[in-house]
């Protein structure tokens, strides 16, 4: 006589896995698609720069890819849709060869045939400056141009994001950054993000063809390797510099690639921002008025401009008071920035639109991040905008707090 014994928990688990293994690939694709979320960095790039901005605490897809052989091929394409590559080295270490460092990652992408799957790519680099109390480093990255060439030969991402110290970001973009100012500002990381609407076929021989830059680094570098349409530059917080005496702070120049982006650096005053960019986001918490004027006076041709001078993840006043700095000075600097912006924005409008020499005539939208919590913007500034628009019959309209739009002739 045979007895049928109750199944144990282990047996049940094994049977469940066996049943799951027999699911058709089409069904697996539908199931795993529910975990295909936007890149974590998509909604965080306006916060203070940090490696955690691109991290994802949800590791479901990683666990799914390890369940069985039939699940892994279905999960990996979704898992690597938003890829990250991190590199860390010491401040006194020899400069790493980027092209060599990235080779194992690119070999894996090619082996799995994921090149066309990767949509966003994050490059994170730490040079140990923060751990060394922001002591300037002479360490230089090597083979930067070759690195970008090798990366985009394999990965055709529609958005690339770099999280790196200011001096390292300068090296990666072939921009000059004054590393001697790093100890005064103590900004651990900057963020640069470039994106385009759709993927497009681009032959290797076409890279940099339309560029007239002044060196091979710029001609074949990141800015010209794809027809980027949007650019975001997040320079973190200048708050530490406000602890310097007023007379000393006045002459400090933030370590930034902004000067080369808009073309105000001698001896080569040529703007490096791609001519295809139509949307620009610039974030600097506690800005320097003089630093902002470089962008304001040399604005590229844009349709959309996003500016943010206060933190949006918490109440700005609490942020400044906690740091024990002069809030009045911070508000004065931001007010000067807004005055500079409005001086350009509200001084002209069509029918004389095309007689204006600068690029503010092309703007269709201006958005101020954190306007609702910024005392330098809310109230008086918005009242001034509404009155000026009404008096001069301008086309700008205030659709919501901190958002101005207008319709322009095609």
Buried (B, 14 or more C-beta within 10 A) or exposed (E): EEEEEEEEEEEEEEEEEEEBEEBEEEEBBEBBEEEEBEBBBBEBBBBBBBBEBBEBEEEBBEEBBEEEEBBEEBBBBBBBBBBBBEBEBBBEEEBBBBBEBBEEBBEEBEEEEBBEBBBBBBBBBBBBBBEEEBEBBEBEBBBBBBBBBBBBBBBBBBBBBBBBBBBBBBBBBBBBBBBEBBBBBBBBBBBBBBBBEEEEEBEEEEBBEEBEBEEEBBBBBBBBBBBBBBBBBBBBBBBBBBEBEEEEBEEBBBBBBBBBBBBBBEEEEEBBBBBBBBBBBBBBBBBBBBBBBBBBEBBBBBBBBBBBBBBBEEEBBEBBEEBEBEBEBBBEBBBBBBBBBBEBBBEBBBEEBEEBEBBBBBBBBBBBBBBBBBBBBBEEBBEBBEEBBEEEEBBBEEEEBBBBBBEEEE
